[in-house]
Amino acid sequence: MAAATPSPTQPNSLKKIVAASLIGTTIEWYDFFLYGSAAALVFNKLFFPESDPLVGTLLSFLTYAVGFAARPLGALVFGHYGDRLGRKKLLVLSLLLMGGATFAIGLLPTHATVGSAAPVLLTVLRLVQGFALGGEWGGAVLLVSEHGDAKRRGFWASWPQTGAPAGQLLATGVLSALTALLSEAAFTSWGWRIPFLLSGVLVIVGLWIRLSVDESPVFKAALAAAEERKATAGQVEKMPLVAVLRHHWRDVLIAMGARMAENISYYVITAFILVYATTQVGLSKQTALNAVLIGSAVHFAVIPLWGALSDRLGRRPVYLIGAVGVGAWMFPFFTLIDRGTFGSLLLAVTVGLVLHGAMYAPQAAFFSEMFATRMRYSGASIGAQFSSVAAGAPAPLIATALLADHGTSTPISLYVIAAALLTVVAIICARETRDSDLGDVAERTPEDSRVHADA
């Protein structure tokens, strides 16, 4: 007997699901981006004070990259249990881990107090942040994707994606306000701790909302079908990771390639730019933060528009617009910043983030539609997070090292262009998934899933 087809989620209920995913991802990205901004602005002085300023920034970004290294482990653990136990439970756990680690960073002693133990403690908490975020993204986008209908899935699933610019907006806004209100000495001494400690309040709000939503109906239907197959035919499911690598290895590689340009360009535009604009061009921290702040607001607004466009044109065409656009924008991007005015910096960052949104918006629906339900959390998370180790993790570090070695932005532009070319190849090799029925996938066996993936 086939499992019952999950009933469509009512509009009001879907909006609640979207709100819960968005608020949760906003808080988690706030925590993650806050670290990146602090790494560019103050951590080099507080945790690596004996180093040359640019070397200190490199070391600071190295601890930043450590968080990415933990994300694949988070993807494996959260993906496995998310496919076995459900999306909701794991999303609550990821929020608690991320919020707790961020709050603890706000309490950390600096190098001046405990010496070399300070960067070690910072690195450990960064690992916890990365582990939590590695499990957050897949669950949040799946919860929305599996509640919505196929016709508008790109639009609704893009809303959790806006949690990234919303978190960036919130983190940059808090830091910008503090740098404007406090003196340099006060901000370096104690002011930097405030945004990290605020995470505790945000997590309480996020948990209250996230605990109020229902589990994905598509997942519940797939779980019931799996239990029925076990009871009637004695068929035991393989571990989600094993099933993904056996039946969806091609989709995992495509997802990894698709993320290269999206991930690298984003961290160059939002994290490395704080270093480049202040040390190379001579703009103030406040000016650089304000440009990222405004650009993130525009980024937030355009992501649902790109998501809606992917429902009309398909995931692949919209993704290609973003990949080609970001690659083509890199040389004008740095040329504008080198002019040394706020207007040119703002234009460079905003256009870059708008083009990035064309990749980021359809990504949630695109990756969700690649995988069968009982391995979807694992597949989407592995594809997304394993690529982050090679893409987003070293991006600010590589960009800073290239700047230190060459003193010019040209090799940095070529670095992003190479990533864009890799993403274009991955998207060309991908199949269009816009019309996929996630509810139908819930009834497929692993063998059916393999045929569906190769179709």
HUZIJO-V208712 format. One record per residue. N is the residue number from 1. OMEGA is omega in whole degrees, -180 to 180 (NA if undefined). D_CENTER is the distance of its C-alpha to the mean C-alpha in Angstrom with 1 decimal. Layout:
N&OMEGA&D_CENTER + N&OMEGA&D_CENTER
//
This chain:
1&179&39.1 + 2&177&35.8 + 3&179&33.3 + 4&178&33.4 + 5&-179&31.1 + 6&-179&28.6 + 7&-179&29.7 + 8&178&27.6 + 9&179&25.9 + 10&-177&27.7 + 11&-178&26.2 + 12&179&26.4 + 13&179&24.9 + 14&179&22.0 + 15&177&21.4 + 16&178&21.4 + 17&179&18.8 + 18&-180&16.5 + 19&-180&17.3 + 20&179&16.6 + 21&-178&13.1 + 22&-178&12.3 + 23&179&14.0 + 24&-180&12.4 + 25&177&8.8 + 26&-180&10.2 + 27&-178&11.9 + 28&178&9.4 + 29&173&7.2 + 30&180&10.8 + 31&-175&11.7 + 32&-179&9.2 + 33&178&9.8 + 34&178&13.4 + 35&-179&13.9 + 36&179&12.9 + 37&179&15.3 + 38&178&17.9 + 39&-180&17.8 + 40&-170&18.8 + 41&-171&21.4 + 42&-174&23.1 + 43&179&22.1 + 44&180&24.1 + 45&-174&27.2 + 46&-174&26.7 + 47&179&25.8 + 48&-171&27.1 + 49&-176&30.1 + 50&-177&32.4 + 51&170&30.5 + 52&-175&30.9 + 53&-179&28.5 + 54&176&26.5 + 55&176&26.7 + 56&177&25.6 + 57&177&22.5 + 58&179&21.9 + 59&179&22.3 + 60&177&20.0 + 61&177&17.2 + 62&175&18.3 + 63&175&17.6 + 64&-179&14.1 + 65&180&13.6 + 66&179&15.1 + 67&178&12.1 + 68&-179&10.3 + 69&180&13.6 + 70&-176&13.4 + 71&176&10.2 + 72&177&12.4 + 73&176&15.1 + 74&179&13.0 + 75&-180&12.1 + 76&-176&15.9 + 77&-178&17.2 + 78&178&15.2 + 79&-180&15.4 + 80&-177&19.1 + 81&176&20.0 + 82&177&17.9 + 83&180&19.9 + 84&-172&23.0 + 85&-178&22.9 + 86&-175&20.6 + 87&-170&17.2 + 88&-177&18.3 + 89&-177&19.7 + 90&178&16.7 + 91&177&14.5 + 92&-180&17.2 + 93&-179&17.3 + 94&179&13.6 + 95&179&14.1 + 96&-180&17.3 + 97&-179&16.2 + 98&-179&13.4 + 99&180&15.9 + 100&180&18.8 + 101&-179&17.4 + 102&178&16.5 + 103&-179&20.0 + 104&177&21.6 + 105&179&20.4 + 106&180&22.2 + 107&-173&25.3 + 108&169&25.3 + 109&-179&28.4 + 110&-179&28.2 + 111&-179&29.9 + 112&-178&33.0 + 113&-174&33.4 + 114&177&32.6 + 115&-174&32.4 + 116&177&30.3 + 117&-177&29.2 + 118&178&26.9 + 119&177&24.4 + 120&178&24.7 + 121&178&23.8 + 122&-179&20.8 + 123&179&19.5 + 124&-180&20.1 + 125&176&18.2 + 126&176&15.2 + 127&178&15.5 + 128&177&15.4 + 129&-179&12.3 + 130&178&10.5 + 131&-179&12.5 + 132&-178&11.5 + 133&177&7.7 + 134&178&8.6 + 135&-175&10.5 + 136&-169&8.9 + 137&-177&6.5 + 138&-179&9.6 + 139&-177&12.1 + 140&-178&10.9 + 141&179&10.8 + 142&-179&13.9 + 143&178&15.7 + 144&-178&15.8 + 145&-176&16.4 + 146&174&19.2 + 147&-173&20.9 + 148&178&21.2 + 149&-174&23.5 + 150&-174&23.1 + 151&-178&24.4 + 152&-177&21.7 + 153&180&18.8 + 154&180&16.8 + 155&-176&17.4 + 156&-179&16.8 + 157&179&13.7 + 158&-178&12.2 + 159&173&12.7 + 160&177&9.9 + 161&179&7.7 + 162&174&9.8 + 163&179&8.6 + 164&177&6.2 + 165&178&9.6 + 166&176&11.6 + 167&176&10.3 + 168&180&10.8 + 169&-179&14.1 + 170&-179&15.1 + 171&-180&14.6 + 172&179&16.2 + 173&179&18.8 + 174&179&19.9 + 175&180&20.2 + 176&179&22.0 + 177&-179&24.4 + 178&179&25.2 + 179&178&25.9 + 180&-175&28.1 + 181&-175&30.0 + 182&173&30.4 + 183&179&32.3 + 184&-179&30.6 + 185&-179&32.5 + 186&180&31.5 + 187&-179&27.8 + 188&-177&27.9 + 189&-175&30.1 + 190&-175&28.5 + 191&-179&26.6 + 192&-178&23.3 + 193&-173&23.4 + 194&-179&23.4 + 195&178&19.8 + 196&180&18.9 + 197&177&21.8 + 198&-179&20.8 + 199&180&17.8 + 200&179&20.6 + 201&-178&21.7 + 202&-179&18.4 + 203&178&17.8 + 204&178&21.3 + 205&-179&20.6 + 206&179&17.4 + 207&180&19.4 + 208&-179&22.4 + 209&-175&20.5 + 210&180&18.5 + 211&-175&21.8 + 212&-176&23.6 + 213&-180&22.0 + 214&175&23.4 + 215&-180&22.1 + 216&178&21.2 + 217&178&24.7 + 218&178&23.7 + 219&-179&22.8 + 220&178&26.1 + 221&179&28.0 + 222&178&26.7 + 223&179&27.5 + 224&179&30.9 + 225&180&31.6 + 226&179&30.7 + 227&179&33.0 + 228&178&35.7 + 229&179&35.6 + 230&-178&35.9 + 231&-174&38.8 + 232&-175&40.7 + 233&-179&40.2 + 234&-177&39.0 + 235&-180&35.9 + 236&-179&33.3 + 237&172&29.7 + 238&174&28.2 + 239&-179&25.2 + 240&-179&22.0 + 241&180&21.0 + 242&-180&24.4 + 243&179&24.4 + 244&-177&21.1 + 245&179&22.4 + 246&-171&25.8 + 247&-175&25.1 + 248&-177&21.7 + 249&-180&21.4 + 250&179&21.6 + 251&177&18.7 + 252&179&16.6 + 253&178&17.7 + 254&179&17.0 + 255&179&13.4 + 256&178&13.1 + 257&-180&15.0 + 258&-177&13.2 + 259&-174&10.0 + 260&-179&12.2 + 261&-179&13.0 + 262&-176&9.8 + 263&-177&8.0 + 264&-178&11.4 + 265&-177&12.5 + 266&-177&9.7 + 267&172&10.5 + 268&-176&14.1 + 269&-172&14.3 + 270&-177&12.9 + 271&-179&13.6 + 272&-177&16.4 + 273&178&18.1 + 274&177&19.1 + 275&-176&21.0 + 276&-176&22.5 + 277&-176&23.7 + 278&-176&25.3 + 279&-176&26.8 + 280&-175&27.6 + 281&178&28.4 + 282&176&29.6 + 283&-179&27.8 + 284&176&27.4 + 285&-178&24.3 + 286&180&24.9 + 287&-180&25.0 + 288&179&21.8 + 289&-179&19.9 + 290&178&21.5 + 291&178&20.5 + 292&180&16.8 + 293&-179&17.5 + 294&178&19.2 + 295&178&17.0 + 296&177&14.0 + 297&177&16.5 + 298&178&17.3 + 299&178&13.8 + 300&-175&13.5 + 301&-174&16.9 + 302&-177&16.5 + 303&177&13.5 + 304&178&15.8 + 305&175&18.5 + 306&178&16.8 + 307&178&16.0 + 308&179&19.6 + 309&178&20.8 + 310&174&19.2 + 311&-179&21.4 + 312&-174&24.3 + 313&-174&23.8 + 314&-179&21.6 + 315&-174&18.1 + 316&-179&19.3 + 317&-180&21.2 + 318&179&18.5 + 319&180&16.0 + 320&176&18.9 + 321&-179&19.6 + 322&-177&16.3 + 323&179&16.6 + 324&-178&20.3 + 325&-180&19.8 + 326&179&17.4 + 327&-179&19.8 + 328&-175&22.8 + 329&-170&21.6 + 330&180&21.1 + 331&174&24.8 + 332&-180&25.4 + 333&-178&22.3 + 334&177&24.0 + 335&178&27.4 + 336&-179&26.6 + 337&-178&25.2 + 338&177&28.4 + 339&173&30.5 + 340&177&29.7 + 341&179&29.7 + 342&-178&27.2 + 343&-179&27.6 + 344&177&26.8 + 345&179&23.7 + 346&179&22.5 + 347&-179&23.2 + 348&-178&21.5 + 349&-175&18.1 + 350&179&18.4 + 351&178&19.3 + 352&-179&16.6 + 353&176&13.9 + 354&178&15.9 + 355&176&16.0 + 356&-180&12.3 + 357&179&12.1 + 358&174&14.4 + 359&-172&12.1 + 360&-176&8.9 + 361&-178&11.4 + 362&-174&13.2 + 363&-177&10.5 + 364&179&10.4 + 365&-178&14.2 + 366&-179&14.7 + 367&179&13.2 + 368&-176&14.7 + 369&-179&18.0 + 370&-167&18.3 + 371&175&19.1 + 372&-169&21.9 + 373&-174&21.3 + 374&174&22.4 + 375&-174&20.0 + 376&179&17.2 + 377&179&14.9 + 378&-176&15.7 + 379&-179&15.5 + 380&-178&12.2 + 381&-180&10.6 + 382&180&12.7 + 383&-177&12.2 + 384&-170&8.4 + 385&178&8.5 + 386&178&11.9 + 387&-178&11.2 + 388&179&8.8 + 389&-179&12.1 + 390&-175&14.0 + 391&-174&11.6 + 392&-176&9.3 + 393&-177&11.4 + 394&-173&14.7 + 395&178&14.0 + 396&180&15.2 + 397&180&17.8 + 398&-180&19.1 + 399&179&19.3 + 400&179&21.2 + 401&178&23.4 + 402&178&24.3 + 403&-180&25.2 + 404&-177&27.3 + 405&-172&29.1 + 406&179&29.7 + 407&-179&29.7 + 408&-178&28.3 + 409&-175&25.2 + 410&179&26.5 + 411&178&25.0 + 412&177&21.6 + 413&-180&21.9 + 414&177&23.2 + 415&180&20.3 + 416&179&17.8 + 417&178&20.4 + 418&178&20.7 + 419&179&17.0 + 420&178&17.6 + 421&178&20.7 + 422&179&19.1 + 423&178&16.6 + 424&179&19.6 + 425&-179&21.5 + 426&-178&18.9 + 427&177&18.8 + 428&-180&22.6 + 429&-177&23.0 + 430&172&20.9 + 431&176&22.8 + 432&-174&22.3 + 433&-170&21.0 + 434&-174&21.5 + 435&-180&24.6 + 436&178&23.5 + 437&-177&24.8 + 438&177&22.5 + 439&178&25.6 + 440&179&27.7 + 441&-178&25.5 + 442&-177&26.1 + 443&-177&29.7 + 444&171&29.2 + 445&177&30.4 + 446&179&28.6 + 447&177&31.2 + 448&-178&30.6 + 449&179&26.9 + 450&178&27.8 + 451&-180&30.1 + 452&-178&27.5 + 453&-177&24.9 + 454&-177&27.6 + 455&NA&28.9
//
